[in-house]
Amino acid sequence: MAQKPSIPKGTRDFGPSEMAGRNYIFDTIRSVFKTYGYAPIETPSMENLSTLLGKYGEEGDKLLFRILNSGDAFSHIDYGQYRVEGTEDCYNSKALSLKVCEKGLRYDLTVPFARFVVQHQNEISFPFKRYQIQPVWRADRPQKGRYREFYQCDVDVIGSKSLLNELELVQIVDRVFSLFDVRVCIKINNRKVLTGMAEICGFPDKVVDITVAIDKIDKIGLDAVEAEMLEKGLTSEAVEVIRPVLTMTGSSAEKLSLMRDLLGGKSASGIVSETGLKGIDELEELFALIDAACIGNEVEIDLSLARGLNYYTGAIFEVKAMDFAIGSICGGGRYDNLTGIFGLPDMSGVGISFGADRIYDVLKGLDKFPAEVTSSTRVLFANMGEKELKYLIPCVRVLREAGVSCEIYPEAAKLKKQFDYADKKNIPFISIVGETEVSSGVLNIKNLASGEQLTFPKDDIAAILSFLS
């Protein structure tokens, strides 16, 4: 019995229609990146595990796809040294995997970008502005809007601490989704504020545990987040200090004012956090720039926004679609020393990543793909026979050279079959050239949507192009 064809869970095939939509997304995002002066790079699909491990936190490390060393990777393994003490057949899988897997599929594009910057630092100029559109892989549990293989469209600038860079990212997000005609909310927080929260509640060493818990608030709710913080060792008094921040409402100015009070010593603990106050200063400066930039989409401070990646040190961003239920479709933040782990300290950068797969789901769900995106062919030339083909071939060549996507139906089939083909492929125009048109030296072209049909001299390319536009 033949094996039933399948693909791994969390991955997808993309047919011509989906690829047309995806390319529309990539082309739109790429065009905006370029207008802001960002240049493209690419990095390998696989990186050394030493490059990836420890950069995404403990949970992120668990989601890395490891690549088994080529050949018989297990042939020279001394299993005894990996056996868990006191057992006969239980092994330290984490340590063993490091012995047989030296490479892994990239988890995101930011860490490989940091590696690239350090490795090529003598070849690039700072501040360095780059964009990168490539797939990434995560061993996550597949569900709606969450895949194991997906594309990211990243834009980063490194080598500058100016908050103008953060503003530029907000402008890029605003422009991209304006072109997509999708309303979004751009949520902003600052990792220094989260650090300040850990300090004023009396647990500065628990900032990672606190942010990992807070990052789940949209998925599991406030009560579950508080329970997780208690499980991580925070006291109920500490959770009481954090709770008002997670439930805070009001305008951005009101939230900043309340946070300045809390971080300035007016919380129940009375502790002052200089780091947290610095984060408030940065947020106030950034929102002043945003106000001056006349951003069209909604921008708000969300003090519960954490983003669970350990390398963020300043502003953090997340973008949600307003009219479609799905997770974040864009996110990023400021990182002050990501390159330091590769030997280039004090190189601050900031970036944001567009989730192309989720954006596709949003555009499809809201029916926002332009009609012309669904078909790569503009006009189908019906095949009426050998004599007509010889007449059509040079005409089609001229139109293709003028940039019009054309097809000639390959067989002289019944016209109904050729019309059905055009309909299934969403081809908007059809040309039926018979003996009369050949003898008259003309092309007959019909708009299948409106029913309008015109006849043109075959050499009147300008008129034909105008009708097809």
Residue pairs with C-beta under 8 A, 6 or more apart in sequence:
7 13
8 148
9 142
9 148
10 140
10 142
10 146
10 147
10 148
10 149
11 147
11 148
11 149
12 147
12 149
14 22
16 376
17 374
18 360
20 373
20 374
20 375
20 376
21 360
21 363
21 364
21 369
21 373
21 374
22 151
22 356
22 360
24 369
24 370
24 373
25 153
25 180
25 356
25 359
25 360
25 363
26 133
26 151
26 153
26 356
28 176
28 179
28 180
29 133
29 153
29 176
29 354
29 356
30 40
30 131
30 133
30 153
32 172
32 175
32 176
32 179
33 131
33 153
33 155
33 172
34 131
36 129
36 155
36 168
36 171
36 172
37 129
38 129
38 130
38 131
38 155
38 157
39 129
39 130
39 131
40 130
40 131
40 132
40 133
41 113
41 116
41 130
41 131
41 132
42 132
42 134
43 106
43 109
43 112
43 113
43 115
43 116
43 132
43 134
44 106
44 112
45 105
45 106
45 134
45 135
46 67
46 103
46 104
46 105
46 106
47 103
47 104
47 106
47 111
47 112
47 115
48 102
48 103
48 104
49 64
49 66
49 98
49 101
49 102
49 103
49 104
51 111
51 112
51 115
51 342
52 64
52 104
52 106
52 107
52 111
53 61
53 64
53 104
54 61
54 341
55 107
55 111
55 310
55 311
55 338
55 341
56 63
56 64
56 107
56 108
56 111
56 309
56 310
57 208
57 212
57 308
57 309
57 310
59 212
59 308
60 107
60 308
60 309
60 310
62 139
63 107
63 138
63 139
63 140
64 104
64 105
64 107
64 138
64 139
65 104
65 105
65 137
65 138
65 139
66 97
66 101
66 103
66 104
67 101
67 102
67 103
67 104
67 105
68 100
68 101
69 100
69 101
69 102
69 103
73 100
73 101
74 100
77 96
77 99
77 100
79 91
82 91
82 92
82 95
82 96
82 99
83 90
83 91
83 92
84 90
84 91
84 92
105 136
105 137
106 112
106 136
106 137
107 136
107 137
107 138
108 136
108 152
108 154
108 353
109 132
109 134
109 136
109 152
109 154
109 353
110 154
110 156
110 311
110 332
110 335
110 338
110 351
110 353
111 311
111 338
113 130
113 132
113 154
113 156
113 158
113 351
114 158
114 335
114 338
114 339
114 341
114 342
114 349
115 342
117 124
117 128
117 158
117 339
117 344
117 347
117 349
118 339
118 342
118 343
118 344
119 342
121 344
126 158
126 159
126 160
126 347
127 157
127 158
127 159
127 160
127 165
128 157
128 158
128 159
129 155
129 156
129 157
130 155
130 156
130 157
131 153
131 154
131 155
131 156
132 152
132 153
132 154
133 151
133 152
133 153
133 154
133 356
134 151
134 152
135 149
135 150
135 151
135 152
136 149
136 150
136 151
136 152
137 148
137 149
138 148
138 150
139 148
140 146
140 147
140 148
142 148
144 326
145 326
145 327
145 357
145 358
145 361
146 327
147 357
150 355
150 356
150 357
151 355
151 356
151 357
152 353
152 354
152 355
152 356
153 353
153 354
153 355
153 356
154 332
154 351
154 352
154 353
154 354
155 169
155 172
155 351
155 352
155 353
156 349
156 350
156 351
156 352
157 165
157 168
157 349
157 350
157 351
158 339
158 347
158 348
158 349
158 350
159 347
159 348
159 349
160 348
160 349
161 336
161 348
163 282
163 285
163 286
163 289
163 315
164 289
165 350
166 286
166 289
166 314
166 315
166 334
166 350
167 286
167 289
167 290
167 293
169 317
169 332
169 350
169 351
169 352
170 186
170 188
170 290
170 293
170 295
170 299
170 317
171 293
171 295
172 352
173 184
173 186
173 297
173 317
173 319
173 330
173 352
174 186
174 295
174 296
174 297
176 354
177 183
177 184
177 297
177 319
178 296
178 297
180 359
180 363
180 368
181 368
182 321
182 322
182 323
182 324
182 362
182 363
182 366
182 368
183 297
183 298
183 321
183 322
183 323
184 297
184 298
184 319
184 320
184 321
184 322
184 329
184 330
185 297
185 298
185 299
185 300
185 319
185 320
185 322
186 295
186 297
186 298
186 299
186 300
186 317
186 318
186 319
187 300
187 301
187 302
187 305
187 317
187 318
187 319
187 320
188 283
188 286
188 287
188 299
188 300
188 301
188 302
188 305
188 315
188 316
188 317
189 283
189 301
189 302
189 303
189 304
189 305
189 306
189 315
189 316
190 279
190 280
190 282
190 283
190 314
190 315
190 316
191 211
191 279
191 312
191 313
191 314
191 315
191 316
191 333
191 334
192 275
192 276
192 278
192 279
192 282
192 313
192 314
193 259
193 263
193 276
193 279
193 280
193 283
193 303
194 207
194 210
194 211
194 214
194 279
194 306
195 204
195 207
195 273
195 275
195 276
195 279
196 263
196 273
196 275
196 276
196 277
196 279
197 210
197 241
197 242
197 245
197 263
197 273
197 276
198 204
198 205
198 206
198 207
198 210
199 271
199 273
199 275
199 276
200 241
200 262
200 263
200 267
200 269
200 271
200 272
200 273
200 276
201 234
201 237
201 238
201 239
201 241
201 242
201 267
201 269
202 235
202 237
202 238
202 241
202 269
202 271
203 210
203 233
203 234
203 238
206 229
206 232
206 233
206 234
208 310
209 229
209 232
209 233
209 234
210 229
210 232
210 234
210 242
210 306
211 306
211 307
211 308
212 306
212 308
213 225
213 228
213 229
213 232
214 225
214 246
214 304
214 306
215 306
215 307
215 308
216 224
216 225
216 228
217 225
217 246
217 304
218 327
220 228
222 243
222 246
222 247
225 246
226 239
226 243
229 238
229 239
229 242
230 236
230 239
237 268
237 269
240 268
241 267
241 268
241 269
244 258
244 262
245 259
245 262
245 303
245 304
246 303
246 304
248 255
248 258
248 259
248 303
249 255
250 258
252 287
252 300
252 301
255 301
255 303
256 280
256 283
256 284
256 287
256 301
259 276
259 280
259 303
260 277
260 280
263 272
263 273
263 276
263 277
263 280
264 272
264 277
265 271
265 272
279 314
282 314
282 315
283 301
283 315
286 315
287 299
287 301
290 299
298 322
302 318
305 316
305 318
306 316
307 316
307 318
307 331
307 333
309 333
311 335
311 338
312 333
312 334
312 335
313 334
313 335
313 336
313 337
314 333
314 334
314 335
314 336
314 350
315 333
315 334
315 350
316 331
316 332
316 333
316 334
317 330
317 331
317 332
317 333
317 352
318 328
318 330
318 331
319 328
319 329
319 330
319 331
320 328
320 329
321 329
321 362
323 366
324 361
324 362
324 365
324 366
326 358
326 361
326 362
326 365
327 358
328 355
328 358
329 354
329 355
329 358
329 359
329 362
330 352
330 353
330 354
330 355
330 359
331 352
331 353
331 355
332 350
332 351
332 352
332 353
333 350
333 351
333 352
334 348
334 349
334 350
335 348
335 349
335 350
335 351
336 346
336 348
337 345
337 346
337 347
337 348
338 347
338 349
339 345
339 347
339 349
340 346
340 347
362 368
363 369
371 426
372 428
374 426
375 425
375 426
375 427
375 428
376 405
377 405
377 406
377 407
377 425
377 427
378 404
378 405
378 406
378 427
378 428
378 429
378 468
379 399
379 404
379 405
379 406
379 407
379 427
379 428
379 429
379 430
379 431
379 445
379 468
380 406
380 407
380 408
380 409
380 418
380 421
380 422
380 425
380 427
380 429
380 430
380 431
381 392
381 395
381 396
381 406
381 407
381 408
381 409
381 430
381 431
381 433
382 409
382 415
382 418
382 430
382 431
382 432
382 433
383 389
383 408
383 409
383 410
383 411
383 412
383 413
383 418
384 412
384 432
384 433
384 434
385 412
386 412
387 435
387 438
388 433
388 434
388 435
388 437
388 438
389 408
391 433
391 437
391 438
392 408
392 431
392 433
393 408
395 443
395 458
396 406
396 408
398 461
399 406
399 461
399 464
399 465
400 406
402 461
402 465
404 465
404 468
407 427
409 418
409 421
415 432
418 430
419 430
421 427
422 430
422 448
423 448
427 448
428 447
428 448
428 449
429 445
429 446
429 447
429 448
429 468
430 445
430 446
430 448
431 443
431 444
431 445
431 446
432 444
432 446
433 443
433 444
437 443
437 444
437 455
441 457
441 458
441 459
442 455
442 456
442 457
442 458
443 455
443 456
443 457
443 458
443 464
444 453
444 454
444 455
445 453
445 454
445 455
445 456
445 464
445 467
445 468
446 452
446 453
447 453
447 467
454 467
456 463
456 464
456 467
457 463
